[in-house]
């Protein structure tokens, strides 16, 4: 059974930092493109960042420089370091695992991030 379990969300003040983690099980983690998406009520889910199996990274342009995605294939975990957080970063953050070669596409349950003073 495939599981993606996010953690690390919470309440943070503007300018603060959070590190999200997503632990994967039930998949061959190393072949998957891992991504972070976010969604606010009434809006479409949007890409935050992706990291390929080869380590290439892709970011939403407006977030580049504040957010950093990384992965640890030994721990089957992907991370999202978020710095200088802004109220507009408030959203539910979702982990995604995608591997077209095996027709795999999985989502975590989401973790809430609230940026507020």
N, C-alpha and C positions, 0 to 999 in steps of 0.2 A: 504494500500500500504506500502510495506516495504521500509524503507530508512535507509541507513548507511551513515552518513555525517562526514567525517574526517576534522580535522582542526589542526593547529599548525605547519605545515611544513614551510619551508623557507630556507633562506641562513644563515649559521652559520660558524664561523671559526673553524679550527681544535682545538680540546680540549674543545669546547663549548658544551652546552646542549640544548636540545629541549624536549618539552613535547607534544606528539600528543594526540588528543582526537578523539573519535568516538562516536557520539550520534546516538542511534538506535531508530527507531519508527516502529510501525506496527508489532512488534513481541513480544512474551512473553520473554523478555530479560533474565530473571533469569534462564531459562532452556537451554540457548544457550552456547556453547563453543565459546568464542570470541578469535579472533586471529589477529595478525598483520603479514603481508607478505610484501615483497619488491621486486621490479623488476627494472632492468636496461635494456636499449635497447640491444636486441640481446641475452638476457639470460632468463632462466626460472624464473618464480616467485618463491621465496623461503620463507620458514617459518622464521619469526623472533621470535615470541613468541605466546603462547596460554595460556588461562586461562579457566579452566572448570567452569561449573555451581557450583561446590563445592569449587572452589578457588584454585585448584591445578594448578601449573604453569609448563610450558615446554618452554625451550629456545633453539634456535640454539646454539650449544655448543660454537662456537667462540664468541658469543655475551654475554654470561652469565657473569655477573659482571659489565657490562656497561649499559645494558638495563634492565628495570624493567616494567613488565606488571601488571596492576591492574584494578579492575572494581568496579563500584558503581551501584549496582542494583536499588537503589532508584532513580538514575538519568539516568538509562539506558545507561550508558556510560562506555567505556573501554579506558584506558590510556596506553601510552607507554612513559616512561621516558627514555630518551637517554642521556647518559653522556659520556664525553671524546670522542666526535665524531671524526671520521677519514674520510679522503676523500673517502675511499672505502665504507663508509656508504651512499654515495650519491645514491639516488634511488627514485622511486615513492613508497610510502608506502600505502598499502591497508588494510582496515579493513575487516574482515570476520566474519560472524556469522553462526555457524553450529549447527544443532540439529537433529541428525539422527532419533530420536524418532518421529519427526514430518516431516521428510524428508525436513528439511529446510537448505538451504545453500545460503547465500547472500553475496554480495560484495559491498563495497563502491566505490566511483569514484576515490579515490586515492589522496594523497597529496604529493607534491614534497619536498624532502629534499636535499639540496645542501650543502656539506661541503667543503669549499674552503677559502683560504686566499686571 
